[in-house]
């Protein structure tokens, strides 16, 4: 059972994953909706089913004895990064949707992390014991890598952690900038019986690198001669993630295991500081040389695939052994003024957890909200076979506009009016979305949704497609445009965009799924081929309901072959006043387990 013994969790925040058991189901019981709504509604922008702590700043998940654990970087004192003197917050769940808060897992209280417990990951040792590898900011403000172990590994809640005095286990290398050495990945075991871990490093010569270290005991680590990744162009890269994927179209997940074989496909992901975006590439991992070779890609990771074309960063995946899937989670920070989120008392949310797998053609990863989200669905409205003519707009009535899940399939009867696309426009889809917004009339599109819309449409976020012709083929552009999302002038509200790798000439249809949660809009185009996450701060929500529309601003008709929209119930997510799990409850849980 190598897959189970090596299962691990997230980085950049932290994560540990386990599978639910009957003894733990009480953790998932939902708070009554009226109470949840009242608690979550202390301001108009707080989300109802996205993970966030009850208060203050976070940017942050493992799976152990039936419980999902989310360990995340957390400022327990205020809703900002502050001086970076961070702790590790800790919440637990049995379904990745409903969460209960525990006390901090780690605080900066030792010489090797006195200035902050920064990002890291969790790994399961051969005996099933979880271990943390994390970045500490030491007394000299150097970034070093440390380990921590559970004080009581039989406790499924993993409430207490011990940091050995022999830390750091990986000191700052001489050729690395003192504050650019961080984010140890989930460790993996090679065929030689040695553990490996990847660590981000900014070298003194300006190279952005991901170093590999080997160890037989998780205490003594030796640096590999060759890096896992290195580039002179991308600048500092962070939060590395290396994981295997099953064959094309296979939605099952794979854990790190020598049995995967040398021919297994791997994904390498990097977070790039200069763009604040996450990129990934498919390739081959050689566990003898500990090197990674991208397939059909260059070494500048900014040219790789994007996990999300919107407002997310520091994504991390983990293998969910309980459901045999790989799950991705990302951080979406605030984009309104600091004074606003200081007044609200919280900042930062996690995206909805997403299942990821290799597309049928093997060219990219697909992403889709985990199935547990559907347990929140309540009132449904549906539509079949509606046609939207040029300039058409229809309101979707019967669901609330601030907390909704919408799935729609658009059919495109004719591509004759598709606009020509300049080759240079292919290089910058975000700029193209700005030039060709939802209100700019087109040939085939724009068509899509208006979400978080005020009654007079002075405020709305548009999520839409537009089809272009390029060198005898067709390109589908997907956009989320925030420029009219709010009448406030002090909010960052750009257009976001990415192309969708779909043969629209053959398919003649494209799907869109959008999840709205107060200030978060997550959209999945073409069955999860392109994903855009945005943060929106409309003013009307303080006094009025939001509305939901579908529209077509192209010259040709578009058919809505299917539309389903659901109100979503609030999840129980670290609600203010929810309190910590009591010692008595924990004892009962341990006995039941």
N, C-alpha and C positions, 0 to 999 in steps of 0.2 A: 504493500500500500504506500509506495513512495509518494504518490500524489497527495495523500492525506498528511503524511508526516512533514511535507515541505510546504503545505499551504500557508499563505501569509497574507499580509495586508498592505495598506496604502502607504505612500510617502508624502512628504510635504505637509501633510497633516499626519495623521497616522491612522492605521486601521487594522483591526483584527477581525477575522470572520469565523463564525461557527454556524452550525445548523440548528434550527429550532427543535425543541423537544416539548412534549406535553407539559412537563413540569415548569416550563418557562413561559407558557402562553399568557400568563397573567400580565407580563410586561407589555403585551400588545393591546390590551383592552383599551378601547378609546374612551377618553373623557367625554362626558355628555356634550353634545354639539353646542348648546347654548353657553356652557362654561368655557369651552375651547374658543368659541368665537369672541366672547367677551375678553378673554385673556389676550388672544392674538390681535384683537382690534384696538389695543391701546394706541396704535397709530395706524394710518391708512396703508402703509407700505410694508408692514411686517407680513411675512409669508405665513401660509397656513399648512402647507404640506412639504415645504423644503426644509432641510435640516439647518438649524441655527441654534446657538445657545440662547438661554433665556435673556441674557444681557451681555453687553460688552463685545469685544472684538474677537473674531475667529477667522481662520482660513482653512479649515480642515475637513480615513478609517483604519478588522481581523475577524476571525470567526473561530470560536473556541467553546467547546462543550455546549453547543446548542445556542450560543448567544453571538450576535453581531456586536462588535465593539467599535466605537469610533473614538480614536484618540486624535486630538487636533490642537494645533497651536492656538493659544488663547491668552489674551490679556485680561485677567480677572478684575482689573481696576477701572478700565475705561474703554470706550468704544473706538480706540485707535490702536495702531501699531505701537505707539509710545516710543520708548527707547529700545524696543526689541527684547526686553527682559521678560520673555514669555514663559508660560507654563504649558503643560499638556492637559487640556480638558479631557473629559471622559464621559461618554454616554453609551447606553446599551439598548439593544433592540432584538426582537426575534423575527422582524419582517422587513427591516431596512426602511420602514416608513414611520412607525411610531417609536419614539425615543424617550428614555428616562435618563435624567442626569445623575451622575455620581460625582464624588469629590475628585479634585484634580489627581491625575495619575502621577505626575511629576511636577515639582517646582524647582526653580533655580536656586539650589541651596548648597552646592558643592563647588570646590575650586575649579573643577573642570566644566561647570555649566553655570557659574555664579551670575553671568550676564545674559543668560537665556537658554532655555531648552528649546532648540529649534527643531526643524523637521527631521523625519526619519521613517523607519519602516519596522515591521514585525516579521519574524521568521519562526517557524516551528522546528525545533531540534529533533534529532532522531527518536528521542523518547517522548515526543509530543509536547515538550515544554516550550512555551512561547518566549521569545527574547526580543528586546528592542535594540536596534542600532539607531542612534540619533546624534545629531550635531549639537554640541554644547559650545557656548561662547565662554571661554575661560577667563581667569582674572586678568590676563593680558590682552583681552579682546581678540584672541586668536580663535579660529574655528577648528574644533577637534571632534573626533568621532568617539562616542561612548556606547557602553552597553548597559542594559538594565534587565533585571529578572523579576518575575512575580514573587512576592514574599510567600504566598501560599498558592501553588499551582493547582490545588484541588478546588479552589474557589472559582466557580464559573464566571463570577463578576470581575475577577482580577482587579480588586480594588486597591491593593497596595503593591508598590514596586520598590525594588532595592537596587541602588546604584553602587557597584563594587568600588572599593577604594583604589583599585589598580587602574581605573580609568585615567586618561583616555587610552583606548586600545589602538587608535590610529592617530598619531600626532601630526601636526602640520608639516608637510614636506618642505624642504628647503626651496624648491623651485615653484611653489604655489603662493599666491598673494594671501596674506594672513586672513582676510575677510571674504575669500572666495573659495572655500573648501567645505562643502556641505551636502546634505540630502542623501545619505546612504540609502540604497535601494533595499528591497527585499533580497535576502541572500539566497543563493541557490547552490546545490551540491553537484559537483562534476563527477565524471566517471572515475576519476582518481581518488574519490573520497574526500576531497578538499572543498570547503565552502568558498564561494565567491560573493563579493559585494561590489556594486558600482557606486562611485562617489563623484560628484561634480567638482571640478577644479578650474579656476582661472589661473593659468600659468603666468609667471612674471614676464615672459616674452610676448604676452598678449593672446596666446592661444586659448581658445575655449575647449575644454577637454572633459572626458568622463573616464576616470581611472578605475582599474580593477584591482582589488586586493584579494588574496587567498589566505585561508586559515584552516587548521585542522581542529581547533578547539574554541573558536570565537573569541580568543584572547590575544594571541599573537598573529598579526596580519602582515603579509608581505606583498608589496606592490608588484604588479605584473609589468614586464618590460614594455609592452605595447598597450596603448589606451584602447578602450572600447569605442571611443569616438574622439575625434580631434578635428578642429577647423580654425583657420586663421581669419575667417570671414564672419562667423556668426556671433562673435563675442561670447560673453559668459552664458553658459547653458546650465540649467538647474533641473532638479527633480527628475532624474533619469528613471526610466521604466523599461525593462527588458522582459518580454514574456513570449511563450510559444502560442501558436494558434493552430486549430485543427484545419482540415482541408477546406477548400472552397465550398461555401454553402452550409457547412456543418456548424450549427449553433452551439454545440457543446464546447466547454472550456477545457484548457489544458493547464496543468500546473508544471512548474519546473521539475524535470525528472530526466536522468540520463537515458531512460527507456524511450524518450521521445525520438532519439536517433539523430544522426548528423544531418539528415535531409529534412528535418522539421522546419517549417517556416517560423520565423520570429519577428516580433515587432520591437523596434527601438523608438522610444518617445523622448523628446527633449522639450523643456520649457525655455524660451529664449527671452532674456531680460530686455533686450533693446526693442523688441516688438510686443512684449507681454502677451505672447501667443504660444500655444502648444502645437508641436509638429511631430509626425511619426512617419516611419518608413518600414516597408517589409524587406526582409533579407535573411541571411544565413548567419548563424552563430557557431563559431568553432570553439568548442570547450576545451580543446587541447592548447590552442594558442590564446584563448580568451579574447578573440577579436570578432568583430561584426562586419559583414559585407552587405551594403545595401544592394537591392535588385533594381536596376534601371533608375538610379538616382545618383546625384552627385553628393559631395560631402558637406555642402552647405545646407544645414537642416532647414533653413528658411524656405527652401524650394520643395520641401516634402509636403505630404498631405497635412491638412489641418484637422484636428479633432473637432474644433468648433470655430466658426468664423465670426463669433460674436465676443461677448464680454466675459470670458473665462480664462483661468490660468491655473497652473500647478495641478493638473489632473493626475490621477494615479489609479491604476487598476489593481484588482485582486482576484484570485481564484476562489470562487464560492463552492467549496466541496459539497455542501449540502444540496445544492441544485445543479452542480456540474456546469457552471457557467463562469465566464469572466465578466466582471462588473467594473465599470468606470465611473469615477466620481470626480467632479471638478469644483473649483472655488470661483464664485462670482462676487466680486467686491462691489461696494457702493460706487455710484457715479454722481451723487449729489454732493453739495458742500459738506465739509467736515463738521461745521457747526450744526448742520441738520442732524447728522447721525449721532453726534454727541448729545444733542437734546433728546433724541429718541432713546438713547441708551444702548444701542446695538449696531453692529455693522458686519456685513458679510454673510453670505448664504452658500450652501452647497447646491449644485444642480441636482435634479432628480437622478438617482442611480440608473445607469444605462447598461444594458447587456450589449456586448460587442462581439462580433465574429467576422470571419472573412467572407467577402461577397462571392457570389456564384462564379464570377469570372476571375477571382483571385487577385484583383487589382487594388482593392482597398478594404478597409474595415467598414462594417455597417454598425449603426448604433440605434438602440430602441429603448424607451423607458421600461424598466423591469415590470413584470406582470403584476406585482403587488400594488402598483399605483391604481390598477383597475378596481381594487377593493374599496376605493374611496368614491367611486362613481355612484351618483344618486339619480336625480331626474334626467331623463334622456329625451332629446328631440331628434327627429330624423327627417331626411329629405331624400327623395329618389327622382332622378331624371329631370331636374330643373334646368332651364336654359337661361343663361345670362347674355343678353345682347350687348352690343357696343354701348358703353357708358352705363351699364346696368349696375344696380346696387340693391341688395336684399338684406333686411335685418333678420337675424336668427333669433326668434322670440321663444321664450320658455326656459332659458337658462340664465343664471347670473353671469355677468361679464367679468367679474374679478377673480373667480375661482372656477376654472372651466377646463375641460379636455375636449378638443375638437379634432375629428378626423374627417377629411374630405378628399374626394378623388375628382380631379378636373379632367374632362375629355376635351381634346383639341381637334375639332373636325377638319380644319384646314390650316396648313402652314404657309399658305401662299403670301400672306402679308408680313412674314417675318422680316425684321429690319436687318440690314447688313451690318456686320461687326468688323470694326477695324482690328487688325492683329494686335496692336498695342493695348487695346481694351481688354484683351484676354488676360493681360498680366496684372490687372488691378480691378477685380470685381467690386471691391468696396467703392472705389471711385465711380465705377459705372453705375452702381446703384444710386449714387448721389446725383449723377447726371440724368438718369432715367428713372426717376422716382414714381411712386404710385399715381401721382396726379399728372404725369407726363404721358399724353396719349401715345399709344404704340400700335403695332400691327397685330402680332400674336402676344397679347398681354400688354400691360400688366394685369394680372388677375390673381385674386387671393382673398385674404381676410383683413378686416380692420378690427383690432382688439383694443380693450381698455379705451373705448370710444365714449366721448360725452354725447349727450343728446343732440347738440348742435354741430357735432363733428369738428369743433375747434381743437379738440384733443383726440388723437387716436394714434395707435402704432400699427403700421401696415406691414403685413407679411405676404409676399407675393412672388410670382414667377413672371419671367419675360423670355420669349424665345427669339433668338437671333440666327441669321444665316452667316456661315463662315466657311469659305473654301469648299462649297458644295455640300456642306453638312450643317447640322443645326446644333446650337449651343443653348442650354437652358440656364438662365441666371435666376438665382434665388436671393431675395433681399428681405431684411428686416429694417425698416426705416423709422428712426426715432425722432426725426426732426419736428414732427407735429405731435409727439407723444405727450407734451406738456406745454402750457403757455409760460412756464417759468423760463427765465433767461439764464439762470445760474446753474443749470444742470447740463452735464455732458450728454448730448443726444445726437449721435452720428447715425448715418446709414451703415449697415453691415451687409456684406454680400459674399457669395461664393457660387461657383458653377456646379451644377448637378450632373454627374456622369451617367446620363441616361440617353438611350436612343429614342428620342421623342418622335422621330419619323416612323419608327417601327411600332412603338407602343401607343402613340397618339393619346396618352394620358399620363398624368403625374399626380402623386399623392402628397398630401400635406397633413401633418399632425402638429397641433400647437397646444401647449400647456400654459395656462395663464394662472399666476398665483400672486395677485396684488402688485408687486413691483418686479416680478420676474416673468419673462416671456420666452419659452423654449420651443423651438420649431424644428421639425424633422422633415426634410424634403426627400422625395423619391425613395421612400422606404428606409430612411436613415442614411442615405448616401451623403447628404449635406445637412449639417446641424448649425443652427444659429441661436445663441442665447443672448438676451438683452435685459437691461434693467431700465424700467420706466417709472416716472414719478408724476403722474397726472394730478392736477389740482382738483379736478371735479370730484374725485373719489371721497373727499372730505365731507361732501354734502349731498352727493347724488350717486346713483348706481351707474356702473359702466355698461355699455351695450356692445353687441357683437354683430358684425356685418360681413357679407361676402360681396365682392365687386369684380367688375371687368371693365378696364379702361382701354382695351384694344379695339381695333376696328372690326374684328371678326368675333362671331359668337363663341361662347365657351359653355359646355354642358357640365353641370354638376351631377355626375352619375351616382354619387352617394355622398351623403353628409350625415354624420352622427356627432352630437354634442351632448356633454354631460356636465351638470353641476358636480363639483367635487366636495365631499365632506372634509372638514379640517382633520388633519392627523394630530396626534398628541406628540408634540415636539418640544421637549424641555420647557414647558409652559411656565411662566412666572407663577410662583406659589405652588408649583407641582411638588417641590421638595425632593430630597434625596431618598433613595430606597433605604428603608430603615434596617437596622441591624437584625431585628426580629424577622423581617421579611427575607433578608439575605440568608439567615439561618434556615428558615423554612425551605427556601429554594435549594440550598445545598443538600438538605436532608431528602427533599423530593428527588433531586437529581441522583 
